[in-house]
Amino acid sequence: MHSRFLAAALSLGAVLVIPGPGAAQSAPNTLTAQEKAEGWRPLFDGTSTAGWRAYGADTMPAGWQAVDGALVRVSRAADIITKDQFGDFELVLEWKVAPRGNSGIFYRAVEGLVWIYHGAPEYQILDDAGHPDGRNELTSAGSDYGLYGVPRGIVKPAGEWNHSRIVARGPHVEHWLNGRKVVEYEQGSPDWARRVAGSKFAAWPQYGKALKGHIGLQEHGSRVEFRNIKVRELK
């Protein structure tokens, strides 16, 4: 885009659509040569749950399985986390939920708490059209759950694949949904602290304090599928 028109578009509040790194790949759960050169690595190989475990445990719950190239919550289970931890990172993945489905992506999660959400911010995964949480921008798909809301009309219907991206560099965090930035905040800022104080998270003093931790996927009673889960550490 010509710089003059780009400046005009941005002044009008336009949202630029930027494809994620998975756009050029030839097969699910693989990396292109360019992605490898850029430092991306897979967090799911398409055939196993290697690299993951239950929050607060050393084993993987049987309710999460690799099914047809996706990491799927198939039955009652537990929240799961990566074995590795990440501070400054960029995460991309695709997801879809069943009708009325609900899940989430946690990041910078620390252990030793009763529940993962007592410490970790959550990128909301949701069937906006079918779940009651979809009526509130603060709890709709792509939101920083309970704190920062999202614009409407971006998430795809239940049963269709969505593309999500999370960028965390120091306190600066971005949520992207289907190529559009939907949330941006500064972790620990006065605005963020005010929002936390007015939310249920105020009850948990460690909420959002960590700048490094595990990436997690939420068990919330619904079938949810994830694929093309990739991360790169930012320097």
Residue frames as qw, qx, qy, qz and C-alpha x, y, z in Angstrom:
[[0.000, 0.890, 0.457, 0.000, 0.00, 0.00, 0.00],
 [0.347, 0.606, -0.054, 0.714, 1.32, 3.49, -0.87],
 [0.363, -0.152, -0.563, 0.727, 2.49, 5.28, 2.28],
 [0.202, -0.105, 0.022, -0.974, 0.10, 8.23, 1.75],
 [0.666, -0.241, -0.437, -0.554, -2.90, 5.92, 1.52],
 [0.623, -0.169, -0.700, 0.305, -1.62, 3.81, 4.42],
 [0.143, -0.031, -0.427, 0.893, -1.44, 6.89, 6.64],
 [0.437, -0.142, -0.152, -0.875, -4.94, 7.92, 5.60],
 [0.704, -0.212, -0.629, -0.251, -6.31, 4.46, 6.31],
 [0.504, -0.160, -0.663, 0.530, -4.74, 4.35, 9.74],
 [0.054, -0.056, 0.235, -0.969, -6.07, 7.81, 10.56],
 [0.608, -0.162, -0.266, -0.730, -9.57, 6.51, 9.87],
 [0.607, -0.303, 0.606, -0.415, -9.10, 3.57, 12.23],
 [0.826, 0.297, -0.377, -0.296, -8.78, 0.91, 9.53],
 [0.749, -0.403, 0.525, -0.028, -7.63, -2.55, 10.55],
 [0.375, 0.592, -0.650, -0.295, -4.91, -4.05, 8.40],
 [0.977, -0.046, 0.121, -0.171, -5.21, -7.74, 7.64],
 [0.091, 0.687, -0.720, -0.023, -1.85, -9.47, 8.08],
 [0.913, 0.022, -0.359, -0.190, -1.70, -13.19, 7.29],
 [0.685, -0.605, 0.401, -0.061, -0.18, -15.45, 9.91],
 [0.058, -0.582, 0.774, 0.244, 2.91, -17.60, 9.27],
 [0.543, 0.080, 0.834, -0.060, 0.75, -20.66, 8.62],
 [0.572, 0.628, 0.108, -0.518, -0.73, -19.14, 5.46],
 [0.440, 0.646, -0.543, -0.308, 2.00, -20.46, 3.14],
 [0.348, -0.330, 0.875, -0.066, 2.44, -23.95, 4.54],
 [0.450, 0.163, -0.702, -0.527, 1.58, -26.94, 2.36],
 [0.618, -0.260, -0.736, -0.091, 0.29, -29.29, 5.05],
 [0.545, -0.759, -0.029, -0.357, -1.14, -28.94, 8.57],
 [0.765, -0.615, 0.182, 0.062, 1.27, -29.11, 11.52],
 [0.808, 0.141, 0.127, 0.558, 4.37, -28.57, 9.41],
 [0.189, -0.813, 0.067, 0.546, 6.83, -25.71, 9.03],
 [0.659, 0.738, 0.017, 0.142, 7.97, -24.10, 5.81],
 [0.725, 0.121, -0.129, 0.665, 11.64, -23.41, 5.24],
 [0.051, 0.622, -0.025, 0.781, 10.93, -19.72, 5.79],
 [0.654, -0.669, -0.084, -0.342, 9.23, -20.40, 9.12],
 [0.895, -0.238, -0.133, 0.352, 12.17, -22.49, 10.29],
 [0.514, 0.340, -0.071, 0.784, 14.54, -19.70, 9.30],
 [0.204, -0.657, -0.027, -0.725, 12.41, -17.22, 11.26],
 [0.006, 0.287, -0.749, 0.597, 12.70, -19.32, 14.42],
 [0.748, -0.168, 0.001, -0.642, 9.27, -20.93, 14.53],
 [0.105, 0.170, -0.977, 0.078, 8.84, -24.35, 16.10],
 [0.585, -0.320, -0.544, -0.509, 5.77, -26.59, 16.39],
 [0.326, -0.304, 0.642, -0.624, 4.05, -27.23, 19.72],
 [0.787, 0.138, 0.490, -0.350, 1.96, -30.05, 18.24],
 [0.154, -0.340, 0.799, 0.471, 3.18, -32.66, 15.74],
 [0.592, 0.156, -0.357, -0.705, -0.28, -33.70, 14.54],
 [0.726, 0.019, -0.666, -0.170, -0.07, -37.27, 15.81],
 [0.611, -0.252, -0.637, 0.398, 0.71, -37.18, 19.56],
 [0.324, -0.915, -0.170, -0.167, 0.40, -35.09, 22.69],
 [0.749, -0.077, -0.159, 0.639, 4.16, -34.93, 23.17],
 [0.264, 0.289, -0.066, 0.918, 5.30, -31.70, 24.78],
 [0.434, -0.492, -0.090, -0.749, 2.11, -31.23, 26.79],
 [0.331, -0.156, -0.858, 0.361, 0.95, -32.23, 30.28],
 [0.327, -0.765, -0.533, -0.154, -1.86, -31.45, 32.69],
 [0.054, -0.732, 0.227, -0.640, -1.62, -28.27, 34.73],
 [0.505, -0.579, 0.462, -0.443, -0.12, -29.23, 38.07],
 [0.918, -0.098, 0.379, -0.068, 0.70, -32.79, 36.99],
 [0.237, -0.519, 0.696, 0.437, 3.36, -34.71, 35.07],
 [0.358, 0.189, 0.882, 0.242, 0.99, -36.71, 32.88],
 [0.232, 0.014, -0.396, -0.888, -1.36, -35.92, 30.02],
 [0.546, 0.169, 0.580, -0.580, -5.09, -36.40, 30.72],
 [0.346, 0.154, 0.876, 0.299, -6.77, -38.98, 28.49],
 [0.309, 0.754, 0.509, -0.278, -9.51, -36.49, 27.63],
 [0.226, 0.824, -0.295, -0.427, -7.08, -34.72, 25.28],
 [0.777, 0.027, 0.576, 0.253, -6.05, -36.71, 22.21],
 [0.031, 0.427, -0.526, -0.735, -4.51, -36.27, 18.78],
 [0.562, 0.434, 0.691, -0.134, -7.37, -36.90, 16.33],
 [0.557, 0.668, 0.412, 0.272, -7.13, -36.44, 12.56],
 [0.497, 0.389, 0.015, 0.775, -4.27, -33.97, 12.78],
 [0.222, -0.711, 0.013, -0.667, -5.73, -31.89, 15.63],
 [0.205, 0.030, -0.763, 0.613, -5.20, -31.72, 19.39],
 [0.463, -0.415, -0.449, -0.641, -8.74, -32.33, 20.62],
 [0.292, -0.129, 0.676, -0.665, -10.55, -32.17, 23.94],
 [0.439, -0.075, -0.774, -0.450, -12.68, -35.28, 23.42],
 [0.632, -0.522, -0.566, -0.087, -13.97, -35.95, 26.96],
 [0.475, -0.875, 0.007, -0.097, -13.69, -34.76, 30.54],
 [0.755, 0.282, -0.250, 0.537, -10.09, -33.84, 31.18],
 [0.453, -0.714, -0.145, 0.514, -8.07, -30.98, 32.71],
 [0.239, 0.947, -0.170, -0.134, -6.37, -27.82, 31.56],
 [0.900, 0.033, 0.124, 0.417, -3.12, -28.67, 29.79],
 [0.069, -0.940, 0.224, 0.248, 0.14, -26.75, 29.46],
 [0.685, 0.601, -0.377, 0.166, 3.32, -26.88, 27.44],
 [0.853, -0.321, -0.170, 0.375, 6.26, -28.48, 29.18],
 [0.492, 0.163, -0.012, 0.855, 8.34, -25.48, 28.12],
 [0.110, -0.806, -0.369, 0.450, 7.92, -21.91, 29.34],
 [0.422, 0.501, 0.312, 0.688, 7.94, -18.74, 27.29],
 [0.206, -0.536, -0.259, 0.777, 8.53, -15.09, 28.15],
 [0.302, 0.596, -0.172, -0.724, 8.57, -12.92, 25.03],
 [0.373, 0.066, 0.891, 0.251, 6.93, -14.94, 22.27],
 [0.507, 0.242, -0.244, -0.790, 4.65, -15.07, 19.27],
 [0.374, 0.090, 0.915, -0.122, 2.12, -17.90, 19.16],
 [0.514, 0.200, -0.329, -0.766, -0.12, -18.86, 16.24],
 [0.222, 0.073, 0.970, -0.070, -2.66, -21.64, 15.94],
 [0.438, -0.151, -0.479, -0.745, -5.98, -22.62, 14.42],
 [0.152, 0.095, 0.849, -0.497, -9.01, -23.68, 16.44],
 [0.459, -0.246, -0.459, -0.720, -12.64, -24.62, 16.12],
 [0.258, -0.046, 0.744, -0.615, -15.33, -25.36, 18.67],
 [0.036, -0.403, -0.901, -0.157, -18.53, -27.35, 18.74],
 [0.232, -0.642, -0.343, -0.646, -21.84, -25.43, 18.88],
 [0.544, -0.794, -0.056, -0.266, -22.05, -23.52, 22.20],
 [0.859, -0.016, -0.261, 0.441, -18.40, -24.44, 22.79],
 [0.235, -0.943, 0.166, -0.167, -16.10, -22.67, 25.23],
 [0.878, -0.103, -0.092, 0.459, -12.34, -22.92, 25.79],
 [0.060, -0.989, 0.129, 0.049, -9.31, -20.67, 26.00],
 [0.752, 0.360, -0.261, 0.486, -5.60, -20.19, 25.47],
 [0.523, -0.838, -0.002, 0.156, -3.64, -19.31, 28.60],
 [0.655, 0.530, -0.221, 0.492, -0.20, -17.74, 28.49],
 [0.122, 0.538, -0.513, 0.657, 2.54, -16.92, 30.98],
 [0.806, -0.446, -0.204, -0.330, 0.93, -19.49, 33.26],
 [0.062, 0.501, -0.755, 0.419, 2.66, -20.37, 36.53],
 [0.671, -0.243, -0.694, -0.093, 2.04, -23.46, 38.62],
 [0.273, -0.053, -0.664, 0.694, 1.37, -23.81, 42.32],
 [0.375, -0.011, 0.132, -0.917, -2.09, -22.23, 42.11],
 [0.568, 0.185, 0.711, -0.372, -5.42, -23.98, 42.50],
 [0.658, 0.607, 0.445, 0.028, -6.44, -23.23, 38.92],
 [0.581, 0.151, 0.293, 0.745, -4.45, -22.00, 35.95],
 [0.082, 0.737, 0.340, 0.579, -6.68, -18.94, 35.52],
 [0.504, -0.814, -0.194, 0.216, -5.76, -17.72, 39.00],
 [0.471, -0.571, 0.257, 0.621, -2.51, -16.53, 37.44],
 [0.374, -0.005, 0.619, 0.690, -2.62, -16.64, 33.64],
 [0.386, 0.425, -0.050, -0.817, -4.33, -14.24, 31.24],
 [0.530, 0.240, 0.812, 0.039, -6.70, -15.98, 28.82],
 [0.228, 0.198, -0.501, -0.811, -7.36, -15.57, 25.11],
 [0.621, 0.176, 0.542, -0.539, -11.02, -16.55, 24.90],
 [0.104, 0.044, -0.871, -0.479, -12.10, -19.37, 22.56],
 [0.363, 0.324, 0.619, -0.617, -15.87, -19.39, 22.02],
 [0.111, 0.463, 0.746, 0.466, -18.86, -20.01, 19.80],
 [0.032, 0.066, 0.189, -0.979, -20.03, -16.41, 20.08],
 [0.462, -0.139, -0.406, -0.776, -23.36, -17.08, 18.40],
 [0.706, -0.256, -0.620, -0.226, -24.29, -20.06, 20.56],
 [0.565, -0.243, -0.590, 0.523, -22.75, -19.41, 24.00],
 [0.234, -0.906, -0.350, 0.040, -24.06, -16.81, 26.49],
 [0.513, -0.547, 0.106, 0.653, -20.53, -15.38, 26.92],
 [0.408, 0.253, 0.491, 0.727, -20.75, -14.25, 23.29],
 [0.036, -0.870, -0.449, -0.198, -23.21, -11.52, 24.28],
 [0.370, -0.897, 0.060, 0.233, -20.47, -9.62, 26.13],
 [0.547, 0.770, -0.287, 0.159, -17.49, -8.18, 24.28],
 [0.229, -0.722, 0.605, -0.245, -15.31, -8.82, 27.35],
 [0.620, -0.204, 0.747, -0.124, -15.93, -12.58, 27.17],
 [0.802, 0.541, 0.061, -0.247, -16.30, -13.10, 23.40],
 [0.909, 0.132, 0.166, 0.358, -13.85, -14.94, 21.16],
 [0.551, 0.537, -0.052, 0.637, -10.45, -13.26, 21.02],
 [0.300, -0.880, 0.040, -0.367, -10.93, -11.17, 24.16],
 [0.266, 0.287, -0.728, 0.563, -8.50, -10.96, 27.04],
 [0.437, -0.469, -0.751, -0.158, -11.11, -12.73, 29.10],
 [0.414, -0.726, -0.502, 0.221, -12.98, -10.43, 31.44],
 [0.393, -0.574, -0.018, 0.718, -10.67, -7.45, 30.89],
 [0.057, 0.452, -0.364, -0.812, -10.38, -6.30, 27.27],
 [0.672, 0.454, 0.498, -0.309, -13.24, -6.70, 24.80],
 [0.369, -0.056, 0.697, 0.612, -13.24, -7.32, 21.07],
 [0.397, 0.287, -0.207, -0.847, -15.03, -5.94, 17.99],
 [0.738, 0.220, 0.540, -0.339, -17.87, -7.93, 16.46],
 [0.749, 0.605, 0.020, -0.269, -18.10, -9.91, 13.24],
 [0.179, 0.706, -0.678, -0.094, -14.59, -11.41, 13.12],
 [0.400, -0.215, 0.880, -0.136, -14.94, -14.89, 14.64],
 [0.429, 0.085, -0.720, -0.539, -16.19, -17.69, 12.39],
 [0.788, -0.271, -0.042, -0.551, -19.15, -19.92, 13.28],
 [0.664, -0.350, 0.640, -0.162, -18.88, -23.09, 15.34],
 [0.872, 0.209, 0.436, 0.073, -17.36, -25.93, 13.33],
 [0.595, 0.758, -0.038, 0.265, -15.16, -23.64, 11.20],
 [0.743, -0.127, -0.150, 0.639, -11.43, -23.04, 11.67],
 [0.064, -0.997, -0.011, -0.052, -10.31, -19.73, 13.14],
 [0.698, 0.311, -0.253, 0.593, -6.75, -18.41, 13.12],
 [0.438, -0.895, -0.082, -0.001, -5.40, -16.87, 16.32],
 [0.602, 0.412, -0.280, 0.623, -2.17, -15.10, 17.14],
 [0.515, -0.843, -0.120, 0.099, -0.80, -13.89, 20.46],
 [0.541, 0.524, -0.258, 0.605, 2.22, -11.58, 20.65],
 [0.591, -0.797, -0.109, 0.068, 3.79, -10.93, 24.05],
 [0.609, 0.403, -0.222, 0.647, 6.90, -8.78, 24.31],
 [0.114, 0.118, -0.472, 0.866, 7.64, -7.57, 27.81],
 [0.240, 0.338, 0.641, -0.646, 4.40, -6.10, 29.18],
 [0.435, 0.359, -0.234, -0.792, 2.98, -5.46, 25.70],
 [0.385, 0.132, 0.913, -0.009, 0.43, -8.07, 24.61],
 [0.433, 0.262, -0.309, -0.806, -1.61, -8.37, 21.41],
 [0.556, 0.215, 0.791, -0.137, -4.47, -10.71, 20.49],
 [0.280, 0.309, -0.512, -0.751, -5.17, -11.30, 16.79],
 [0.584, 0.252, 0.729, -0.254, -8.16, -13.14, 15.34],
 [0.638, 0.544, 0.520, 0.166, -8.45, -14.17, 11.69],
 [0.546, 0.364, 0.197, 0.729, -5.80, -11.67, 10.62],
 [0.086, -0.784, -0.111, -0.605, -7.07, -8.69, 12.63],
 [0.276, 0.096, -0.622, 0.726, -5.72, -7.25, 15.84],
 [0.433, -0.617, -0.530, -0.389, -8.60, -7.32, 18.32],
 [0.618, -0.772, -0.127, 0.077, -6.91, -6.65, 21.68],
 [0.548, 0.461, -0.311, 0.625, -3.84, -4.70, 22.76],
 [0.530, -0.828, -0.067, -0.171, -2.78, -3.98, 26.33],
 [0.281, 0.596, -0.597, 0.458, 0.14, -3.40, 28.66],
 [0.767, -0.349, -0.533, 0.077, 0.35, -6.06, 31.35],
 [0.562, -0.369, -0.385, 0.632, 0.72, -4.38, 34.74],
 [0.125, 0.346, 0.123, 0.922, -0.13, -0.88, 33.48],
 [0.200, 0.103, 0.471, -0.853, -2.45, 1.43, 35.49],
 [0.626, 0.105, -0.249, -0.731, -5.28, 0.74, 33.02],
 [0.628, 0.047, -0.772, -0.088, -4.73, -3.00, 33.28],
 [0.195, -0.027, -0.771, 0.606, -4.54, -2.86, 37.08],
 [0.396, 0.067, 0.222, -0.889, -7.80, -0.89, 37.23],
 [0.711, 0.078, -0.446, -0.539, -9.56, -3.48, 35.08],
 [0.517, 0.033, -0.832, 0.197, -8.20, -6.36, 37.16],
 [0.019, 0.005, 0.618, -0.786, -9.31, -4.65, 40.38],
 [0.549, 0.130, 0.110, -0.819, -12.86, -4.45, 39.01],
 [0.715, 0.170, -0.574, -0.362, -12.97, -8.09, 37.93],
 [0.932, -0.332, -0.058, -0.135, -13.11, -11.52, 39.56],
 [0.782, 0.303, -0.326, 0.436, -9.33, -11.74, 39.16],
 [0.110, -0.738, 0.312, -0.588, -8.88, -9.24, 42.01],
 [0.844, -0.461, 0.123, -0.245, -9.35, -12.19, 44.38],
 [0.950, -0.010, 0.069, 0.306, -6.10, -13.81, 43.22],
 [0.223, -0.898, 0.192, 0.327, -2.98, -11.74, 43.99],
 [0.488, -0.318, 0.630, 0.513, -0.74, -13.59, 41.53],
 [0.595, 0.632, 0.495, 0.029, -3.02, -12.97, 38.57],
 [0.503, 0.827, 0.099, 0.231, -1.12, -11.56, 35.60],
 [0.366, -0.872, 0.280, 0.166, 2.08, -10.89, 37.55],
 [0.716, -0.215, 0.536, 0.392, 4.33, -13.31, 35.63],
 [0.372, 0.752, -0.283, -0.464, 6.08, -12.24, 32.43],
 [0.327, 0.376, -0.843, -0.204, 7.16, -15.81, 31.70],
 [0.601, -0.073, 0.669, -0.432, 5.34, -19.11, 31.97],
 [0.346, 0.114, 0.906, 0.217, 3.59, -21.97, 30.22],
 [0.420, 0.061, -0.373, -0.825, 1.13, -21.82, 27.33],
 [0.285, 0.108, 0.889, -0.343, -2.08, -23.60, 28.24],
 [0.359, -0.171, -0.620, -0.676, -5.28, -24.92, 26.64],
 [0.400, -0.151, 0.479, -0.766, -8.47, -24.87, 28.63],
 [0.173, -0.270, -0.943, -0.086, -10.78, -27.72, 29.53],
 [0.277, 0.048, 0.241, -0.929, -14.21, -26.12, 29.76],
 [0.535, 0.240, 0.706, -0.396, -16.60, -29.00, 29.12],
 [0.648, 0.653, 0.056, -0.388, -16.76, -28.60, 25.34],
 [0.825, 0.169, 0.353, 0.407, -15.19, -30.24, 22.34],
 [0.127, 0.938, -0.190, -0.262, -12.49, -27.98, 20.97],
 [0.892, 0.200, 0.194, 0.357, -9.83, -28.69, 18.36],
 [0.105, -0.894, 0.287, 0.328, -6.43, -27.05, 17.84],
 [0.868, 0.226, 0.249, 0.365, -3.93, -27.49, 15.01],
 [0.505, 0.625, -0.006, 0.595, -0.94, -25.73, 13.46],
 [0.503, -0.860, -0.051, 0.069, 0.22, -24.69, 16.93],
 [0.708, 0.351, -0.110, 0.603, 3.51, -22.82, 16.48],
 [0.377, -0.907, -0.062, 0.177, 5.62, -20.52, 18.60],
 [0.651, 0.414, -0.176, 0.611, 8.76, -18.48, 18.27],
 [0.503, -0.646, -0.261, 0.512, 10.62, -16.70, 21.00],
 [0.272, 0.901, 0.096, 0.324, 11.14, -12.98, 20.50],
 [0.678, -0.210, -0.159, 0.687, 14.40, -11.24, 21.29]]
